[in-house]
């Protein structure tokens, strides 16, 4: 994870070294050597995914001799990716971003005891239908539409039993398929309130500047630049719905003519489903970054 970039570019290596220093441990070694079950713990995965994205950006800036401020109209990220986006846009330092994501991961993991919560993807249904299903499935528990990822791909989150009820209800509503997700906690639902409280405390003292291009916020699917508003929305995001589909549509309506995903290849396919007529390119390795550099 990110090893090829680090081997090929001193700019990428510097990112991983700074994240290691900020966390006081060799997260990069865990990313490159494993064990995988330790890397996928959310307290490690969140800063690791961010580091891979920023490393790709730094290499792209060096390869193409470009500044993000000159090329991008907006930045956006999915869930923890909002922190990566804010770091990319100069709102958060790399070290502070790594420390905040480590805190976020720890707080989200601790918010709900193991085995109490679950998440499931309900495929083939629109967001409004899934929202209604979640409300019906909740009964005296928590069940909420957590991620509106793309057309026909909505994730519910909450108590294990409530999520199971939602999956059963989805069958009767015409769902193509329902998949229980291999996650360690029920993210983006009210069960995460203890984590939201922890992040409110952490973000209150974190140095946060206005980004040099606006962030399209997960919970509003609208541009935001004011640091105080960003702090508030990052806290709300912990329990709130990730409105990714709406965010992509909003950017297209605001005049975006192309999307570039850096650090992974997950959001690109979602974006293509949402706005198939808008070119979308992704890069998670050196070859991908070089291809994007030529394109830009």
C-alpha positions in Angstrom: 0.0 0.0 0.0 1.9 3.0 -1.3 5.2 1.1 -1.4 5.6 1.6 -5.2 5.2 5.4 -4.9 7.6 5.6 -2.0 10.2 3.5 -3.9 9.9 5.7 -7.0 9.6 9.1 -5.5 11.3 11.0 -2.7 8.2 13.2 -2.5 6.1 10.2 -1.6 8.7 8.9 0.8 8.6 12.2 2.6 4.8 11.9 3.1 5.1 8.5 4.7 8.0 9.6 6.9 6.1 12.6 8.1 3.1 10.5 9.0 5.3 8.1 10.8 6.8 10.9 12.8 3.4 12.4 13.6 2.1 9.1 15.0 5.3 8.1 16.7 5.4 4.8 15.0 6.2 3.1 11.6 2.7 3.1 10.1 4.5 2.8 6.7 6.0 -0.5 7.6 2.6 -1.8 8.5 1.2 -0.5 5.2 4.0 -2.3 3.2 4.6 -5.4 5.2 1.4 -6.0 7.2 0.0 -8.0 9.0 -3.2 -7.1 7.1 -5.5 -7.7 10.0 -3.6 -5.1 12.0 -3.6 -2.6 9.1 -7.3 -2.9 8.6 -8.0 -1.9 12.2 -9.8 1.4 11.7 -7.3 3.4 13.9 -4.5 2.3 11.4 -6.5 2.2 8.2 -7.7 5.8 8.4 -4.3 7.5 8.5 -2.9 4.9 6.1 -5.5 5.6 3.4 -4.9 9.3 3.9 -1.2 8.9 3.6 -1.5 7.0 0.3 -3.7 9.7 -1.1 -1.5 12.6 -0.2 1.6 10.7 -1.4 0.0 10.3 -4.8 -0.9 14.0 -4.8 2.7 15.1 -3.9 4.1 12.9 -6.7 1.6 14.3 -9.2 2.5 17.9 -8.2 6.2 17.1 -8.7 5.7 15.1 -11.9 3.3 17.6 -13.6 4.9 20.7 -12.1 1.4 21.7 -11.1 -0.4 23.1 -8.0 -3.7 21.7 -7.0 -5.0 25.3 -6.5 -4.4 26.0 -10.2 -6.1 22.8 -11.5 -8.9 22.0 -9.1 -12.2 23.8 -8.6 -13.2 21.7 -5.5 -11.9 18.9 -3.3 -14.0 16.1 -1.8 -13.5 12.9 0.0 -15.7 10.0 1.2 -15.9 9.8 5.0 -12.3 9.8 6.3 -11.4 11.1 2.8 -12.7 14.5 3.8 -9.6 14.8 6.0 -7.4 13.9 3.0 -9.2 16.4 0.9 -8.7 19.2 3.5 -5.0 18.3 3.8 -4.7 18.4 0.0 -6.3 21.8 -0.1 -4.0 23.3 2.6 -6.6 23.4 5.4 -4.9 20.9 7.6 -1.2 20.0 7.9 -0.2 16.5 7.1 0.9 15.8 10.7 -2.3 17.2 12.1 -4.4 15.2 9.6 -2.6 11.9 10.6 -3.2 12.6 14.3 -6.8 13.5 13.8 -7.5 10.4 11.8 -5.8 8.2 14.4 -8.0 9.8 17.1 -11.1 9.4 14.8 -10.3 5.7 14.2 -9.8 5.0 17.9 -13.0 6.9 18.9 -15.1 5.2 16.2 -13.8 1.7 17.3 -14.5 2.4 21.0 -18.0 3.9 20.4 -19.8 0.6 20.1 -18.8 -2.8 21.6 -17.8 -5.5 19.2 -20.8 -7.5 17.9 -23.4 -4.8 18.7 -23.4 -3.0 15.3 -23.3 -3.9 11.6 -23.4 -2.3 8.2 -24.9 -3.7 5.0 -25.1 -2.5 1.4 -28.5 -2.7 -0.2 -28.1 -2.8 -3.9 -30.6 -1.9 -6.6 -32.6 0.5 -4.5 -32.6 4.3 -4.4 -31.7 6.4 -1.4 -35.3 7.4 -0.5 -36.4 3.7 -0.5 -33.5 2.7 1.7 -34.2 5.5 4.1 -37.7 4.3 4.5 -36.5 0.7 4.9 -34.1 1.8 7.6 -36.8 3.7 9.5 -39.1 0.6 9.4 -36.3 -1.7 10.4 -35.2 0.3 13.4 -38.1 -0.5 15.7 -36.6 0.2 19.1 -33.1 0.2 17.9 -30.8 2.2 15.5 -30.8 1.7 11.7 -29.9 4.5 9.4 -28.9 5.2 5.8 -25.2 5.7 6.3 -23.7 6.0 2.8 -25.5 7.1 -0.4 -22.6 5.9 -2.6 -24.0 5.8 -6.1 -27.2 5.0 -8.0 -28.5 1.8 -6.5 -25.8 1.5 -3.9 -26.8 2.6 -0.4 -25.4 1.4 2.9 -27.3 1.0 6.1 -25.8 1.1 9.6 -27.0 0.4 13.1 -27.7 -2.5 15.6 -27.0 -5.9 14.2 -30.6 -7.0 14.5 -31.9 -3.9 12.9 -29.6 -4.2 10.0 -30.7 -7.8 9.5 -34.3 -6.6 9.4 -33.4 -4.0 6.8 -31.8 -6.6 4.6 -34.9 -8.8 4.8 -37.2 -5.8 4.1 -35.0 -4.9 1.1 -35.8 -8.2 -0.6 -39.5 -7.3 -0.6 -38.7 -3.8 -2.0 -36.9 -5.2 -5.1 -33.3 -5.1 -3.9 -31.0 -6.8 -6.3 -28.8 -8.0 -3.5 -27.9 -7.2 0.1 -24.4 -7.6 1.4 -23.3 -7.5 5.1 -20.1 -5.5 5.1 -16.9 -6.7 6.9 -16.5 -3.6 9.1 -15.5 -3.3 12.8 -18.2 -0.8 13.8 -21.5 0.7 12.6 -20.2 3.9 11.1 -22.3 7.0 10.2 -25.2 6.4 12.4 -26.4 7.7 15.8 -24.5 4.9 17.6 -21.3 6.8 16.8 -22.3 9.8 19.0 -19.4 9.1 21.5 -17.0 9.3 18.6 -18.6 12.5 17.4 -18.1 14.0 20.9 -14.4 12.9 20.9 -13.9 14.5 17.5 -15.6 17.7 18.6 -13.0 18.0 21.3 -10.1 17.1 19.0 -11.2 19.4 16.3 -11.8 22.4 18.6 -8.0 22.8 19.1 -6.7 21.6 15.8 -5.2 24.3 13.6 -7.5 24.5 10.6 -7.2 27.1 7.8 -9.6 28.0 5.0 -8.9 25.5 2.1 -7.6 27.2 -1.1 -10.4 25.5 -3.0 -13.8 24.7 -1.4 -14.6 21.3 0.1 -17.8 19.6 -0.9 -19.0 18.4 2.5 -20.3 14.9 3.0 -23.3 15.8 5.1 -24.5 18.8 3.0 -23.3 17.9 -0.5 -22.5 21.7 -0.8 -19.3 23.8 -0.9 -17.7 25.0 2.4 -14.6 27.1 3.1 -15.1 28.7 6.5 -12.9 26.8 9.1 -15.6 26.9 11.8 -18.2 25.5 9.4 -15.7 22.8 8.4 -15.1 21.8 12.0 -18.9 21.6 12.7 -19.5 19.5 9.6 -16.6 17.1 10.3 -18.2 16.4 13.7 -21.7 16.0 12.2 -20.2 13.6 9.6 -19.3 11.0 12.2 -23.0 10.2 12.8 -24.4 11.7 9.6 -25.0 10.3 6.1 -22.2 10.4 3.6 -24.1 12.0 0.7 -21.5 11.0 -2.0 -24.0 10.6 -4.9 -25.4 14.1 -4.2 -21.9 15.5 -3.8 -20.8 14.3 -7.2 -24.0 15.6 -8.8 -23.5 18.9 -7.1 -20.0 19.3 -8.5 -21.2 18.5 -12.0 -23.9 21.1 -11.6 -21.3 23.6 -10.4 -19.4 23.1 -13.7 -16.9 20.4 -12.9 -15.8 18.9 -16.2 -13.6 16.1 -14.9 -12.8 14.1 -11.7 -9.4 12.9 -10.5 -9.2 10.3 -7.7 -5.9 10.0 -6.0 -4.7 7.2 -3.8 -7.3 4.6 -4.6 -9.7 3.1 -7.2 -12.9 3.0 -5.3 -14.6 6.3 -5.8 -13.8 6.5 -9.5 -16.2 3.7 -10.4 -18.9 5.3 -8.2 -18.5 8.6 -9.9 -18.8 7.0 -13.4 -22.1 5.5 -12.4 -23.3 8.9 -11.1 -22.1 11.1 -13.9 -21.2 8.8 -16.8 -20.7 11.7 -19.2 -18.0 13.4 -17.0 -14.4 12.0 -17.5 -13.0 10.3 -14.4 -9.5 9.1 -13.9 -7.9 7.4 -10.9 -4.3 6.8 -9.7 -3.0 4.7 -6.8 0.4 3.8 -8.2 3.3 5.5 -10.1 1.9 4.4 -13.5 -1.5 5.9 -12.7 0.1 9.2 -11.4 2.2 9.5 -14.6 -0.9 9.0 -16.8 -2.7 11.7 -14.9 0.3 14.0 -15.2 0.2 13.6 -19.0 -3.6 14.2 -19.0 -3.3 17.4 -17.0 
